[in-house]
Each structure stands twice: as C-alpha cells, then as structure tokens.
Amino acid sequence: MDKIRLENVTYRYDVGTPFEQTALEDVTLSIEAGKITGIIGHTGSGKSTMMKLLNGLDSPTEGKVYLDGACINATKKEWLAQGLEDEKYKDLPKNAKKKAILKDYADFHKNLCFRVGLVMQYPEYQLFEETVAKDIAFGPRNMGLSEEEIAKRVKEAAAFTGVSEDLFEKSPFDLSGGQKRRVALSGVIAMRPEVLVLDEPAAGLDPRGRNNVFESIVDYRNKTGSTIVIVSHSMEDMAKYCDRVVVMNHAKVAMVGERKEVFAHVRELAGMGLDIPEITRLAELLLAKGLPLTDAIYTVEEAREALLAVWKGGGDK
Amino acid sequence: MKETFIKTEELSFSYQAQTENEKIPAVKNLSVEITSGEYVAILGHNGSGKSTFAKLLNLILEPVSGKLFVDGKERTGELTEAELLELRRSVGMVFQNPDNQLVATLVEEDVAFGPENLGYPREELRTRVDEALATVGMTEYKDYEPHKLSGGQKQRVAIAGVLAMKPRCIIFDESTAMLDPSGRQEVLSTIRRLNREEGITIINITHYMNEAAEADRILVINDGELLLDGTPDEVFSKRDLLLSVGLEVPQSAELVFRLKEAGIDLPTDALSSPEKCAEAIAKAYFAQCKGGRGNG
C-alpha cells in the first residue's frame, strides 16, 4: 500500500530568474507503508528537495503529493471541490458539509508535521532547551498533549534511541556528539510520526554511533509499523538497512525497487557518482580470482554466507 | 633519517562542563611523535578526545599540562605573538563543515585571506594564491563565489587557503564527514597528493575506516589516551579491541574475521585493503581445493 505518493512532481527554484533550476522533474513515486525506503543520489540530484515535499514543508511547482490518499498540496478550493464528491460527507446538510470539509482541511494541515516527522541533517544543531527531557518534550508539547502523556512519550522516545534517563536533567550541550544526535532523534520520535523521514541520520558519527542510530530507526519501524524514508550517501548503510531503494539522478528517479534489484545495478550506480560498498568490490575481486561466487553481494553477512557455501563444496571440485 | 616534526610529551587538556562546576578531562598524558612527511590517521569514537588532541597541536586549545614540540622547538609555555603565528602558519587545519570556513566573496580572495593578513607584498600574494589553487585543482574557479561550489570544491578551497600559508603539516578534522562520495574522493586524492608530491605531513582525523587505511600509520585514541599506534595492517588486525571502543574494521577485514570465526583458517595480519583481503581469502580457498585436483 502507498503511504506517500508523488504524482508528476516538478520542483523549480528561483522560477522566472536567470538562476532558475529544476530540482525535480516529473517525478512519480510511491513510498510503501511500513517499509524502510532509502533515497540515494549524488549531491544536487533532488533528494533533499523531495524530502521537504513529503510533509508539506515546501510545495511542488507542479504535480501532487499524497499522504494516505489525501493531497498535501491541494488548495482549499480543490480540497472543498473534492470533499463535496466524497462519500464521507454525503449525509450532511449542505452548510454543515462545507464546514466539516474545511475543518478536516485545517486539521489535516495542522497535523501534517506531526504525522510526517522530519529529521534534518545534523539535527543536534537544533537542540536548544535547558535539559534533555525538555528538548525531547518540545514536539509533543506543541501537539497540545497532556503533561502525563508528554512524560510518557519522552520516556518511550528515549528508550527507542537509547538515551539513558540519567541524562534527562542534563544540558543537551554537555553530551557527546552521538548522544546529542540520539536526543534530537528522540524529539521527533516522541511525536510518534507515521512517517519518519531522515536526512543522513548517521553523518559524522563513529561506527558504533552509526549502528545505534540505524538500529533505533529499524526498532521504531518494527514496533510501530511506521513508514521510514532515509536519505543517505552511504551505500553500505543503505544495503544493510533498507527494504526498498530509490535512486535519484539529475532531478529524476533513475531506479526504484527492492534493495536487491537496485543493488544488482551497482556499476550503473557508480556511474551516477555513488559509491560501491567495499564488500561488493571485494566480491568482484574474488570472482576475478576464480572463486565460484554467483549471488550478488552487498553486505558482509551475505559475503560470509556465500563464501561458507562454496567452501564446503570446494573440496569436491 | 627523517626528523621528528611534531612531538608531544604527556599532553593533557580538560573542558569546563556547562551545567556543573567540574572539569571533564579530554586528553590525558598523550605522548606521540610524528615524523616529517608522514601520513597519519587518527581514529576514535565521538568524544574520544581525538579532535581535542589535534587542536592542541597548533594551540587552538592550550594544554593544561605537558609539552609540545614542533620542528624541534618547544611551543608550550609562554609564547610571543610571533612564535604563535609561526606555529599556526606551519601547522594548518581544515575543519569539518565546508560552509563555516570560507569568509570572502570570491574564491581567490578567500585563499588570499591568510597570507594577506601576514602582510606579504602583492606579487608574493599572487604567486601563493595561484600555486595553492593549482595544487588543489581549483584554478578555473578562482573568480567563483564560494557558495556556488559543491562541498568537495569548498573543502579544496579551504585546503588552498591553508596551503597559501606554506604549511609543513595540515590537520584534517573530519574534513570529509559532510561530503558526498565524489566530494570525499576529491578531498582524499588532494590529501594524498599533498603528502606524496609536496611532502606535507598529514594528520587526518576520521570516522571512515577505509579512509584511515590509506595512511602510513594509524593512531587510535580512546578516552583521551593512546590505545593503538601502528600501520593500518597492524591496527586492523585488532578487530575485537577496536569494536570494544566503538570502532570497527573495514568491511573486507570484517569478512575475514567472520570467516575465521566460522572455522576457516585465515591470516589476519594484512587486511588493510580489499585487495589484500581478497588475496588472503583466495589463497586459503584454493589451498583447500587442492587436495582433489593437484594445482588449484
């Protein structure tokens, strides 16, 4: 099922000036519900622009963006026109019908940024509260939740990302880089978004920090069934954690599919300025040396299994 | 025959905590010697003290105790303004965020910023800027506005700005962390060239294991102390120790260790590149095939 759908989306910067630039051109794309979708592409390929369209932070120049079938960038007029056709309101008297539709329109937009949570690059630069707990509580508080519910959400979100409750009363500015990142991520998770969109969530972190961040994201998806969209340059991380992959190239979708399908075109990806995972290069070297590897290999675990399989049979040849 | 360029003796540093009135030690009695012309990578988890250590090497931070020697001269204790300038000139630094380091409106003005402040005559300035831009391959962008450049290009301009000071050593503080793969490659190949062709001593602080593998030597810092000091082959042979301090080995090396754990006999003393790992795996594979059909 589609959680988010982009239909014929075009985005241009500085329209009508000499600096006009097309960041997205006629992009049609579905983000499947409950899946982890990775968006990869070189700098300037349009992936960050796309991210901002997913929760209405910005609107496309042309085309439509849908969340659960409802158009995010519909004008009030369009929304109303469509609502009048909708079965949902058909039993209401004419006046009440219009009111109900417009109320739904207002609610939809009010809740959009809570339903689709955006985690920008280096989100720890946006920490600002006096204590860790207050910072995580900022989102839920804006949602107008009760103090009791807020406290519950803060605890829950901190547990997801591994922020220890001992840190709750500390200043976020006294934490290490990895801890700050987890606090910032908790702040978005505390809103319990149905869609969590992250831009380079592990940039600048050490290996353990990277793994922790990705594992908390996977854990959040597994426990809540939320839809995850990760924008990243790291092919190694994408190969390890994503179900589906979208490859952006020059403002267009160059490839989309299950992880295996997309990574099978690893050489083409390299031609688009993307990295080939080191383990894939190793597998190619082994193949060149005459080892009978067949399956495409994109993660260390896959390489291990493939080698152990041929190793057992090796003596019989 | 190569002489020591940087030497630290029991260097220490502590930060002041924001909320509590306590000192947080970041670097503890660190003693290291770096040879002139060496390419050294520094690894360590976030908060290990590796960046702090690097900032002590050109006194952006002042050590609490211990001694620093650069080019044979002690640089700790009371320094004159001229001595401090000399140190900063000879040990340059490139930081992580390309957007925080460029100050001028044109690329060449930005590169000229350092030497201009040192009061060099116009012609000398021109030569230095042209040479620096040529070295990083950015000559054709000299009239560009820095904000129109890609991340990798911005970092190369930042490097040119340091080069225009004619440094003996450049410290890269996670300078590729915010770049995309092609930007990273641009910066890495620039670093390699500066080291091999210009003989500049390189200290590269990084979280990328495969980047560290390019260096002659790796220092691993943990909790402000020196944990490991050796060639990439030596350091990556200690995978479990690296894992225990929040680091890892490159993917190819990790595979060798996992195969070993599955009972395959593989050497772990030369795993610093995919080529070396492929060599080791292939050798072991064909050795076990041999039994049945003579020469594998």
Boltz contact constraints between the chains, C-beta under 6 A:
constraints:
  - contact:
      token1: [A, 42]
      token2: [B, 180]
      max_distance: 6.0
  - contact:
      token1: [A, 43]
      token2: [B, 150]
      max_distance: 6.0
  - contact:
      token1: [A, 43]
      token2: [B, 180]
      max_distance: 6.0
  - contact:
      token1: [A, 171]
      token2: [B, 18]
      max_distance: 6.0
  - contact:
      token1: [A, 171]
      token2: [B, 19]
      max_distance: 6.0
  - contact:
      token1: [A, 173]
      token2: [B, 18]
      max_distance: 6.0
  - contact:
      token1: [A, 174]
      token2: [B, 17]
      max_distance: 6.0
  - contact:
      token1: [A, 174]
      token2: [B, 18]
      max_distance: 6.0
  - contact:
      token1: [A, 174]
      token2: [B, 19]
      max_distance: 6.0
  - contact:
      token1: [A, 176]
      token2: [B, 46]
      max_distance: 6.0
  - contact:
      token1: [A, 176]
      token2: [B, 47]
      max_distance: 6.0
  - contact:
      token1: [A, 177]
      token2: [B, 46]
      max_distance: 6.0
  - contact:
      token1: [A, 178]
      token2: [B, 46]
      max_distance: 6.0
  - contact:
      token1: [A, 204]
      token2: [B, 177]
      max_distance: 6.0
  - contact:
      token1: [A, 206]
      token2: [B, 45]
      max_distance: 6.0
  - contact:
      token1: [A, 206]
      token2: [B, 46]
      max_distance: 6.0
  - contact:
      token1: [A, 206]
      token2: [B, 207]
      max_distance: 6.0
  - contact:
      token1: [A, 206]
      token2: [B, 246]
      max_distance: 6.0
  - contact:
      token1: [A, 207]
      token2: [B, 247]
      max_distance: 6.0
  - contact:
      token1: [A, 207]
      token2: [B, 248]
      max_distance: 6.0
  - contact:
      token1: [A, 208]
      token2: [B, 246]
      max_distance: 6.0
  - contact:
      token1: [A, 209]
      token2: [B, 46]
      max_distance: 6.0
  - contact:
      token1: [A, 233]
      token2: [B, 180]
      max_distance: 6.0
  - contact:
      token1: [A, 233]
      token2: [B, 181]
      max_distance: 6.0
  - contact:
      token1: [A, 273]
      token2: [B, 182]
      max_distance: 6.0
  - contact:
      token1: [A, 275]
      token2: [B, 181]
      max_distance: 6.0
  - contact:
      token1: [A, 278]
      token2: [B, 210]
      max_distance: 6.0
  - contact:
      token1: [A, 278]
      token2: [B, 250]
      max_distance: 6.0
  - contact:
      token1: [A, 278]
      token2: [B, 251]
      max_distance: 6.0
  - contact:
      token1: [A, 278]
      token2: [B, 252]
      max_distance: 6.0
  - contact:
      token1: [A, 278]
      token2: [B, 274]
      max_distance: 6.0
  - contact:
      token1: [A, 279]
      token2: [B, 251]
      max_distance: 6.0
  - contact:
      token1: [A, 281]
      token2: [B, 274]
      max_distance: 6.0
  - contact:
      token1: [A, 282]
      token2: [B, 252]
      max_distance: 6.0
  - contact:
      token1: [A, 282]
      token2: [B, 274]
      max_distance: 6.0
  - contact:
      token1: [A, 282]
      token2: [B, 277]
      max_distance: 6.0
  - contact:
      token1: [A, 282]
      token2: [B, 278]
      max_distance: 6.0
  - contact:
      token1: [A, 285]
      token2: [B, 278]
      max_distance: 6.0
  - contact:
      token1: [A, 286]
      token2: [B, 278]
      max_distance: 6.0
  - contact:
      token1: [A, 289]
      token2: [B, 282]
      max_distance: 6.0
  - contact:
      token1: [A, 291]
      token2: [B, 285]
      max_distance: 6.0
  - contact:
      token1: [A, 300]
      token2: [B, 251]
      max_distance: 6.0
  - contact:
      token1: [A, 300]
      token2: [B, 254]
      max_distance: 6.0
  - contact:
      token1: [A, 300]
      token2: [B, 255]
      max_distance: 6.0
  - contact:
      token1: [A, 303]
      token2: [B, 255]
      max_distance: 6.0
  - contact:
      token1: [A, 304]
      token2: [B, 258]
      max_distance: 6.0
  - contact:
      token1: [A, 308]
      token2: [B, 262]
      max_distance: 6.0
  - contact:
      token1: [A, 314]
      token2: [B, 288]
      max_distance: 6.0
  - contact:
      token1: [A, 314]
      token2: [B, 289]
      max_distance: 6.0
  - contact:
      token1: [A, 315]
      token2: [B, 291]
      max_distance: 6.0
  - contact:
      token1: [A, 315]
      token2: [B, 292]
      max_distance: 6.0
